Amino acid sequence: NAGVTQTPKFQVLKTGQSMTLQCAQDMNHNSMYWYRQDPGMGLRLIYYSASEGTTDKGEVPNGYNVSRLNKREFSLRLESAAPSQTSVYFCASSEAGHTDTQYFGPGTRLTVL
Amino acid sequence: GNSVTQMEGPVTLSEEAFLTINCTYTATGYPSLFWYVQYPGEGLQLLLKATKADDKGSNKGFEATYRKETTSFHLEKGSVQVSDSAVYFCALIFGNEKLTFGTGTRLTIIP
């Protein structure tokens, strides 16, 4: 049982480049989330998807877009990367909404030069 | 808004020492409270939780009690092991709002 998987594990981009972070879960969960983790700031919610076909902004959505491709997959896209987006990105899923236990992927460490 | 304040780290202890990591919260109403743990190179895992006042969450020898009077949810363990070295996050959720995390406390246990 893989749980939540994320690709890639590491990525280095130059300012202005674009990329998509991939996330998939095999727990048949309805809700999925993207967070970023920065030193001294804990985790902050970027976007979430309460159920297939819906997405909503979180605390720090600027500079990002998301796609809930199907029930399993939730991708995060950076259209024009900036150094301020250097961070560790975590995907998570839960059975139904914020109040259910969230299960996290291993993270993607992104550096924007 | 809702917020979580955690003891700043890093915390370094010897094996078998007693551990306390402080966590206090601010919320409108009575939130559910959580401790998550992040082992090196991994994502966060739920360690324990409590959903109402005076509840005690426990797992893997760790405990935390939901104290409404002091708005606290301190994490404790009687005898830590090297394998407990990790970053610990206190978090809360209230109603249907998002999970709110503290800044994390890095714990290192020395043999």
Interface residues (C-beta under 8 A of the other chain):
Chain A: V4 G40 M41 G42 L43 R44 L45 Y48 G58 E59 F90 A92 G97 H98 T99 T101 Q102 Y103 F104 G105 P106 G107
Chain B: V4 S32 G41 E42 G43 L44 Q45 L46 K49 F89 I93 N96 E97 K98 L99 F101 G102 T103 G104
